[in-house]
Amino acid sequence: MDGEAGTTVAERSTAAVDVADNSDEKSLTAQADQSTADGVAKNRERDTDSDEVQENTRTDSSGKTSPPELHSGHKLARRYRLEECVTRLDGFSSWRAVDEKLRRAVGVHILPADHSRARSVLAAARSSALLGDPRFVQVLDAVEENDLVYVVHEWLPDATELTTLLASGPLEPYDAFQMVSQVSSAMAAAHREGLAHLRLNPNAVLRASTGQWRIRGLAVNAALRGVASDTPQRTDTEAIGALLYAALTQRWPYESDAYGLSGLPKDIGLIAPDQVRAGVHRGLSELSMRALVNDGATASRHESPCTTPEELVKAIGEMPRIRPPEPTFTAPPEYQRTSYQQGTYGRQAPRPGATQPITTPPPPLQSRTGKALKWAVSALLIAALGLGSWQLADALMDQGGKNEDPGQTQTNDGNDKSPKKPASGKPITISGARDFDPFGGDQTEKPSDVGKVYDSSTATYWQTDFYLSADFGRLKPGVGIILDLGKTQQVGKVTVTFVGNTSVELRSASADAGSEPTSFDAYTKVAEGTGTTVQLKPGKSLKSRYLLVWLTELPIQADDGKWRGRVADIKVTS
């Protein structure tokens, strides 16, 4: 590490890029105004990547080119206005900026075009952008222009990095399980496309306000610092194990302190999380040790080690599900009616113990006016019945005259060639429904209100969580409701009534599904539409027991200006 790197002074934001290594000196931070077009970033990143000695990596330190002389207010491509320098290190700088075209905050990495790592940074950024996985902070642009190379990425002002979450204590078992599950599956998907992170640490993992976990700096952060590995899958898997270890114990699983966490005591080696802190979930403790394959340090009592994110995903899938904690409700204070509501306004309050006389209300319609009203209503009913009877008799006579027309004959010899009207579909009873959010953080979406979609009332509805855009804030492809028809039946049409113009797909499980599928891939799209009342008709004959009503685009709600879906009613007919 160059000596000048330790003196960098920069404001760190939750939405900012992963910061540089300062392993020997304590970095200073300066409070600054962080207002952006998308909001305010409240948390600051800390420059504490002192775990480099624990990574099986090699670092290229040949990039000694001086960083470009840029300043706040400088524009790139006449679009990205630099606001604040977050990191300036080893020939590159990272900035918080504003995309003036789309009026949103972004992050920007900038290098001289002749920097020794400029080619690898461009390649890493473009590969990461092609992945397009919403679980990663997205690369928006990667450009070489005017002797500069710059990479533009998302800025998440409402997200909180794991470092900040752990500053107040370890995570609850359910939160830790969600974190390791989502991070592992995301990294498994990245490695299937040939992409590695190599700098996966608590600063690179963020929890969004929706509960979903996001990863920033895929491939790019390692390229910026010249980090490489001969065993990238093992490197990332061990990093995930370290994240889980820290989430369970609030300790870093190595002897050195890092990311605001104390390391393990010296000379005791790697011990399981449930030996570091009481009350740690046993299954998660063993999972972290299986991922931390640290040259044979995994205890013999544990199962086989996990050396790839894919193996880690499989091990997580074999674990018993950890359910979210039950919400705690505070009982409301007993309702106290006022004297006005009790009907004593303007009257003397009764004395305690005194018996109060009960005034019997007069029988209804016993007055002279009431009797006249009854006679008038009776006369109207008699007149209406007479008029209706006359019209019915007239219609029957008219029909009889037509049938007696000598020019018409009626036969029923079985050879009638006249077309028959198709029978209208019969209603199918929905025996049950549940929310379906396979891409969400806790995989639930307002489960308590799902019954309102088939209660035969459009006055009630099930609604999604709110999002910052119609496409679910780019966090997930959609959410939906699984309908259970009780048995496999012929499905002709599904009518969905929304509050607001909503895009929706009808998906179906196979007819021979013995139980309700829990995977999104188990449901095949059979129809789609957009509107407030959408009729979804499969293009061909459909038999199924389980249907998925899948919302793909949300309407904005005028009351608060946020996007959410509201399903008022669902009806299924054969």
C-alpha positions in Angstrom: 0.0 0.0 0.0 1.4 3.4 -0.9 1.8 5.8 2.0 -0.2 8.5 0.4 -3.3 6.3 0.3 -3.7 6.4 4.1 -4.2 10.1 4.2 -7.3 10.1 1.9 -10.1 12.1 3.3 -13.5 11.3 1.9 -17.1 11.2 2.8 -18.4 7.6 2.7 -22.0 7.0 1.7 -24.1 3.8 1.8 -24.8 4.2 -1.9 -21.2 4.9 -2.8 -18.8 2.5 -4.4 -16.7 0.1 -2.4 -13.8 2.1 -1.0 -10.1 1.6 -1.1 -7.7 -0.3 1.2 -6.2 1.5 4.2 -4.7 -1.3 6.2 -2.1 0.6 8.2 -3.5 4.0 8.9 -6.9 5.2 10.2 -8.7 7.2 7.6 -10.5 10.4 8.4 -14.0 11.2 7.4 -15.6 14.6 6.8 -19.3 15.3 7.2 -20.7 16.7 4.0 -24.1 17.5 2.4 -25.1 14.3 0.6 -28.4 15.4 -0.9 -29.0 13.8 -4.3 -31.8 13.7 -6.9 -32.9 10.4 -5.5 -32.7 11.2 -1.8 -30.1 11.4 1.0 -27.5 8.8 1.7 -27.3 8.6 5.5 -24.5 6.1 6.0 -20.8 6.4 5.3 -18.5 3.7 4.1 -15.5 3.0 6.1 -12.1 2.4 4.5 -11.2 -0.7 6.5 -10.4 -3.4 4.0 -7.5 -4.7 6.1 -8.5 -8.3 5.4 -6.4 -8.4 2.2 -3.9 -10.7 4.0 -6.7 -13.3 4.4 -7.6 -13.5 0.7 -6.0 -16.0 -1.6 -5.4 -13.3 -4.1 -2.6 -11.5 -5.8 -2.5 -7.7 -6.3 -1.1 -5.9 -9.2 0.5 -2.7 -7.9 1.9 -1.5 -11.2 -0.8 1.1 -11.8 1.0 4.3 -10.7 -0.5 6.7 -13.1 -1.7 9.9 -11.4 -5.4 10.3 -11.0 -7.0 12.8 -13.5 -7.4 16.3 -12.2 -11.2 16.6 -11.8 -13.3 18.7 -9.6 -16.9 19.0 -8.4 -19.1 20.3 -11.2 -17.1 18.6 -14.0 -19.3 16.9 -16.6 -18.7 13.6 -18.3 -20.4 13.1 -21.7 -22.3 16.3 -21.1 -24.5 14.3 -18.8 -22.8 13.1 -15.6 -22.1 16.0 -13.2 -19.5 15.1 -10.6 -20.6 16.1 -7.1 -18.3 14.7 -4.5 -15.1 12.6 -4.5 -15.6 9.5 -2.4 -12.2 7.7 -3.1 -8.9 8.8 -4.6 -6.4 6.1 -4.6 -3.7 4.5 -6.8 -4.4 6.4 -10.0 -8.2 6.2 -9.9 -11.0 8.1 -8.2 -14.6 7.4 -7.4 -17.3 10.0 -7.2 -20.9 10.6 -6.3 -22.5 12.2 -9.4 -25.8 13.3 -10.9 -27.2 11.9 -14.2 -28.7 15.2 -15.5 -30.6 13.4 -18.3 -32.5 11.1 -16.0 -32.3 13.3 -12.9 -30.9 10.6 -10.6 -27.9 10.1 -8.5 -25.2 7.7 -9.8 -21.7 6.6 -8.8 -18.7 7.0 -11.2 -15.2 5.4 -11.2 -12.7 7.3 -13.3 -9.2 6.3 -14.5 -6.8 7.7 -17.0 -7.1 5.9 -20.3 -3.3 4.9 -20.1 -3.7 3.4 -16.6 -2.4 -0.1 -16.4 -5.8 -1.4 -15.3 -8.0 0.7 -17.6 -8.5 -2.2 -20.1 -9.4 -4.7 -17.4 -11.8 -2.3 -15.7 -13.7 -1.6 -18.9 -13.9 -5.3 -19.6 -15.1 -6.1 -16.1 -17.7 -3.3 -16.2 -19.1 -4.4 -19.5 -19.3 -8.1 -18.4 -21.1 -7.1 -15.2 -23.5 -4.9 -17.1 -24.4 -7.8 -19.4 -25.4 -10.0 -16.4 -28.4 -7.7 -15.7 -29.2 -9.5 -12.4 -31.2 -7.1 -10.1 -29.4 -8.7 -7.0 -26.3 -6.7 -8.0 -25.9 -3.0 -8.1 -26.1 -2.4 -11.9 -23.4 -1.0 -14.1 -25.1 1.7 -16.2 -22.3 2.8 -18.5 -18.7 2.0 -19.3 -16.9 4.5 -21.6 -13.5 5.5 -22.9 -13.6 9.2 -23.8 -11.1 12.1 -23.8 -8.2 10.2 -22.4 -10.5 9.0 -19.6 -12.1 5.6 -18.7 -15.2 5.9 -16.5 -17.7 3.4 -15.2 -21.2 4.6 -14.1 -23.2 2.5 -11.7 -26.4 2.7 -9.6 -26.5 4.8 -6.4 -28.8 3.4 -3.7 -29.5 6.1 -1.1 -32.1 4.0 0.7 -29.8 1.0 1.2 -27.7 0.2 4.3 -24.4 -1.7 4.1 -23.8 -4.7 6.3 -21.0 -2.9 8.1 -23.5 -0.3 9.4 -26.0 -3.0 10.4 -23.4 -4.9 12.4 -22.3 -1.8 14.2 -25.4 -2.1 16.4 -25.1 -5.9 17.0 -25.3 -9.3 15.3 -28.3 -10.0 13.0 -31.3 -12.1 14.0 -31.1 -15.7 12.7 -33.8 -15.0 10.1 -32.0 -11.9 8.8 -28.7 -13.8 8.7 -30.3 -16.7 6.9 -31.9 -14.3 4.3 -28.6 -12.5 3.8 -26.5 -15.7 3.2 -29.2 -17.3 1.1 -29.6 -14.3 -1.3 -25.9 -13.5 -1.5 -25.0 -17.2 -2.2 -27.6 -17.6 -4.9 -26.6 -14.3 -6.6 -22.9 -15.3 -6.6 -23.8 -18.7 -7.9 -25.6 -17.1 -10.8 -22.6 -14.8 -11.5 -20.1 -17.6 -11.5 -22.3 -19.5 -14.0 -21.7 -16.6 -16.3 -17.9 -16.6 -15.6 -17.9 -13.6 -13.3 -16.3 -13.4 -9.8 -16.3 -10.7 -7.2 -13.1 -11.3 -5.2 -13.8 -8.4 -2.9 -17.0 -9.6 -1.2 -17.0 -8.0 2.2 -19.4 -6.2 4.6 -18.9 -3.0 2.7 -20.0 -4.6 -0.6 -23.3 -6.1 0.7 -26.3 -3.8 1.1 -29.8 -4.3 2.5 -32.5 -2.3 0.6 -35.5 -0.7 2.4 -37.6 -3.6 0.9 -35.5 -6.2 2.8 -33.7 -7.4 -0.3 -29.9 -7.8 -0.2 -27.8 -6.3 -3.0 -24.2 -6.8 -4.0 -22.1 -4.0 -5.4 -18.8 -4.0 -7.3 -19.1 -7.4 -9.0 -15.8 -7.9 -11.0 -15.3 -4.1 -11.1 -13.9 -3.5 -7.6 -11.3 -6.2 -8.1 -10.3 -4.9 -11.5 -9.9 -1.4 -10.0 -7.4 -2.7 -7.5 -5.7 -5.3 -9.6 -7.0 -8.2 -7.5 -7.0 -11.7 -9.0 -7.4 -15.2 -7.7 -6.4 -18.7 -9.0 -9.5 -20.1 -7.3 -12.2 -17.5 -7.7 -15.1 -19.7 -6.6 -13.4 -20.7 -3.4 -12.4 -17.1 -2.7 -16.0 -15.9 -3.0 -17.4 -18.8 -1.1 -15.0 -18.2 1.8 -16.0 -14.5 1.7 -19.6 -15.5 2.0 -18.8 -17.7 5.0 -17.0 -14.7 6.6 -20.0 -12.5 6.0 -22.3 -15.1 7.8 -19.8 -15.5 10.6 -19.7 -11.8 11.2 -23.5 -11.5 11.0 -23.9 -14.2 13.7 -21.2 -13.1 16.1 -20.4 -9.5 15.3 -16.7 -10.7 15.1 -14.4 -11.0 12.1 -13.3 -14.7 11.7 -9.6 -13.9 11.5 -7.1 -12.5 14.0 -7.0 -9.0 12.5 -9.8 -6.4 13.1 -11.7 -5.4 10.0 -14.8 -3.5 8.9 -15.3 -2.1 12.4 -15.4 -5.7 13.8 -13.0 -7.2 16.3 -11.0 -10.2 15.1 -10.8 -13.5 17.0 -8.4 -13.9 19.9 -4.9 -14.8 18.7 -3.5 -18.3 18.7 -6.9 -20.1 19.1 -7.6 -20.6 15.4 -10.9 -20.6 13.7 -13.7 -21.6 16.1 -17.4 -22.0 15.4 -19.7 -19.1 15.8 -21.8 -20.9 18.5 -18.5 -21.1 20.6 -17.9 -17.4 20.2 -21.3 -16.2 21.2 -24.2 -17.8 23.1 -27.5 -18.3 21.4 -26.2 -18.5 17.9 -28.3 -20.7 15.6 -26.6 -24.1 15.3 -27.5 -24.7 11.7 -26.2 -21.3 10.5 -23.1 -21.7 12.7 -22.2 -25.0 10.9 -23.0 -23.5 7.5 -20.5 -20.7 8.1 -17.8 -23.2 9.0 -18.5 -25.3 5.9 -17.9 -22.2 3.8 -14.8 -21.1 5.7 -12.6 -23.8 4.3 -9.4 -22.3 5.7 -6.7 -24.8 4.9 -8.3 -27.6 6.9 -9.4 -25.5 9.9 -13.0 -26.6 9.5 -13.8 -28.7 12.6 -14.3 -32.5 12.0 -17.8 -32.5 13.5 -19.1 -30.5 10.5 -20.2 -31.9 7.3 -18.2 -31.7 4.0 -16.9 -28.3 3.2 -18.5 -26.0 0.6 -16.0 -24.7 -1.9 -18.3 -23.1 -4.5 -21.3 -20.8 -4.2 -23.4 -23.5 -5.9 -22.5 -26.0 -3.2 -23.4 -23.4 -0.6 -26.8 -22.8 -2.2 -27.4 -26.6 -2.1 -26.4 -26.7 1.6 -28.8 -23.8 2.4 -31.6 -25.6 0.6 -31.2 -28.7 2.7 -31.5 -26.7 6.0 -34.8 -26.5 7.8 -36.5 -23.2 7.0 -35.9 -20.4 9.5 -39.2 -18.5 9.9 -39.4 -14.7 10.5 -40.0 -13.7 14.1 -43.6 -13.1 15.1 -44.5 -9.4 15.0 -45.1 -7.8 18.4 -48.3 -5.8 18.8 -49.0 -3.4 21.6 -52.5 -3.6 22.9 -54.4 -0.4 22.3 -55.7 1.5 25.3 -59.3 0.7 26.3 -61.7 2.8 24.3 -63.3 5.5 26.5 -66.5 7.0 25.3 -67.2 10.6 26.1 -70.3 11.8 27.9 -71.5 13.2 24.6 -71.1 9.8 22.9 -72.9 8.1 25.9 -75.9 10.3 25.3 -75.6 12.3 28.6 -74.7 15.6 26.9 -76.9 18.3 28.5 -78.4 16.0 31.1 -77.4 15.3 34.6 -75.3 12.2 35.1 -77.0 9.4 37.0 -76.0 8.8 40.6 -74.0 5.6 41.2 -76.2 2.7 42.2 -79.5 4.4 41.1 -81.7 2.4 38.8 -82.5 4.3 35.6 -86.0 4.0 33.9 -85.9 2.6 30.4 -88.1 4.5 28.0 -90.0 2.1 25.7 -90.0 3.4 22.1 -93.4 3.8 20.5 -94.5 1.0 18.0 -93.5 2.0 14.5 -96.1 3.4 12.1 -98.9 3.6 14.7 -99.6 7.3 14.2 -102.1 8.7 11.7 -99.3 9.6 9.3 -97.9 6.0 9.6 -101.2 4.4 8.7 -101.6 6.6 5.7 -98.1 5.7 4.5 -98.9 2.0 4.8 -102.1 2.3 2.7 -100.2 4.3 0.0 -97.4 1.7 -0.2 -100.0 -1.2 -0.4 -101.8 0.6 -3.3 -98.6 1.1 -5.2 -97.7 -2.6 -4.8 -101.1 -3.7 -6.1 -100.8 -1.4 -9.1 -97.3 -2.7 -10.0 -98.5 -6.4 -9.8 -101.4 -5.7 -12.0 -99.2 -3.9 -14.6 -96.7 -6.7 -14.6 -99.3 -9.4 -15.0 -100.8 -7.6 -18.0 -97.4 -7.3 -19.7 -96.6 -11.0 -19.1 -100.0 -12.1 -20.6 -99.5 -9.9 -23.6 -96.0 -11.3 -24.3 -97.3 -14.9 -24.0 -100.1 -14.2 -26.5 -97.7 -12.6 -28.9 -95.4 -15.6 -28.8 -98.3 -18.0 -29.3 -99.4 -16.1 -32.4 -95.9 -16.5 -33.9 -95.9 -20.3 -33.2 -99.2 -20.7 -35.1 -97.9 -19.1 -38.2 -98.7 -21.6 -41.0 -95.4 -20.8 -42.7 -93.4 -22.1 -39.8 -92.9 -25.7 -38.7 -91.0 -27.1 -35.8 -89.3 -30.4 -35.9 -87.0 -32.2 -33.5 -85.9 -35.3 -35.4 -82.3 -35.2 -34.4 -81.2 -33.7 -37.7 -81.3 -30.0 -36.6 -78.5 -28.3 -38.5 -78.9 -24.9 -36.7 -75.8 -23.8 -34.8 -75.9 -24.2 -31.1 -74.8 -21.4 -28.8 -71.8 -22.3 -26.8 -72.4 -23.0 -23.1 -71.2 -20.2 -20.9 -68.4 -21.1 -18.5 -69.3 -22.2 -15.0 -67.8 -20.5 -12.0 -64.9 -22.5 -10.3 -64.6 -22.1 -6.6 -61.2 -20.9 -5.4 -60.5 -23.1 -2.4 -57.4 -21.2 -1.2 -54.7 -18.6 -2.1 -51.4 -17.4 -0.9 -49.0 -14.6 -1.7 -46.0 -15.5 -3.9 -42.8 -13.5 -3.8 -39.9 -15.8 -4.8 -37.5 -13.0 -5.6 -38.1 -10.9 -2.5 -36.1 -10.6 0.7 -38.4 -12.5 3.1 -40.4 -14.1 0.2 -43.7 -12.7 1.5 -45.9 -10.0 0.2 -48.8 -9.0 2.6 -50.0 -12.6 3.3 -52.7 -11.5 5.7 -54.8 -9.9 3.0 -54.7 -12.6 0.3 -58.2 -13.8 1.2 -59.7 -10.5 0.0 -59.1 -11.4 -3.6 -61.8 -14.1 -3.7 -64.3 -12.8 -1.1 -66.7 -11.7 -3.9 -66.3 -8.0 -2.9 -64.4 -5.4 -4.9 -64.5 -3.0 -1.9 -61.6 -5.0 -0.3 -58.3 -5.8 -1.9 -54.8 -7.4 -1.4 -52.0 -5.0 -2.1 -48.2 -5.3 -2.7 -45.5 -3.5 -0.8 -44.8 -0.1 -2.3 -41.9 0.4 -4.7 -40.1 3.4 -6.2 -41.0 2.6 -9.8 -43.5 0.6 -11.8 -41.0 -2.2 -12.4 -40.7 -3.0 -8.7 -37.8 -0.6 -8.3 -35.8 -2.9 -10.5 -35.6 -5.2 -7.5 -37.6 -8.1 -8.8 -39.5 -9.2 -12.0 -42.8 -9.3 -10.2 -45.0 -10.7 -7.4 -48.2 -12.6 -7.5 -50.9 -14.8 -5.9 -51.1 -18.6 -6.2 -54.7 -19.9 -6.5 -55.7 -23.4 -5.4 -58.8 -24.7 -7.2 -59.1 -27.7 -5.0 -58.6 -30.2 -7.8 -57.4 -30.3 -11.4 -60.1 -28.6 -13.5 -60.7 -27.3 -17.0 -59.8 -23.5 -16.9 -61.5 -21.3 -19.5 -61.0 -17.8 -18.2 -59.6 -15.9 -15.2 -61.0 -12.4 -14.6 -58.9 -10.1 -12.4 -60.1 -6.7 -11.1 -57.4 -4.3 -10.0 -57.3 -0.9 -8.4 -55.4 1.1 -11.1 -54.1 0.0 -14.5 -51.9 -3.1 -13.9 -50.0 -5.5 -16.2 -50.5 -9.1 -15.3 -49.7 -12.6 -16.5 -51.6 -15.9 -15.9 -49.3 -18.8 -15.2 -50.3 -22.4 -14.7 -48.7 -25.4 -12.9 -48.8 -28.7 -14.8 -52.0 -30.7 -14.5 -50.2 -33.6 -12.8 -48.7 -31.4 -10.0 -49.4 -33.4 -6.8 -48.7 -30.4 -4.5 -48.4 -26.7 -4.9 -45.2 -25.8 -6.7 -43.0 -23.3 -4.8 -40.6 -22.5 -7.7 -41.4 -19.7 -10.2 -40.1 -21.9 -13.0 -42.8 -24.5 -12.3 -45.5 -22.1 -13.6 -45.9 -21.6 -17.4 -47.3 -18.4 -18.9 -50.6 -19.0 -20.6 -52.1 -15.5 -21.0 -51.3 -11.8 -20.2 -53.0 -8.5 -20.3 -53.1 -4.9 -19.0 -56.0 -2.9 -17.5 -58.2 -2.4 -14.4 -60.4 -5.5 -15.3 -58.4 -8.0 -17.2 -59.8 -11.2 -18.7 -57.0 -13.8 -19.1 -58.0 -16.5 -21.5 -55.5 -19.3 -22.3 -54.7 -19.8 -25.9 -55.4 -23.5 -25.8 -57.2 -26.0 -23.5 -55.9 -25.7 -20.0 -56.3 -28.1 -17.1 -54.7 -27.3 -13.8 -55.2 -27.1 -10.1 -52.7 -24.3 -9.3 -52.8 -21.0 -11.1 -50.4 -18.0 -10.6 -51.7 -14.5 -11.1 -48.4 -12.7 -11.7 -48.2 -8.9 -11.5 -45.4 -7.5 -13.9 -46.0 -3.7 -13.8 -47.6 -1.6 -11.1 -49.7 1.5 -11.2 -48.8 4.6 -9.3 -51.2 5.4 -6.5 -52.3 9.1 -6.4 -52.6 9.3 -2.7 -48.8 9.0 -2.0 -47.1 8.9 -5.4 -45.7 5.5 -4.9 -46.2 2.3 -7.0 -48.1 -0.6 -5.6 -50.4 -3.2 -7.0 -53.9 -3.8 -5.6 -56.0 -6.9 -6.5 -59.7 -6.4 -5.6 -61.2 -9.6 -7.0 -60.3 -12.8 -9.0 -62.9 -15.0 -10.6 -62.2 -18.3 -12.4 -64.6 -20.0 -14.9 -64.4 -23.2 -16.8 
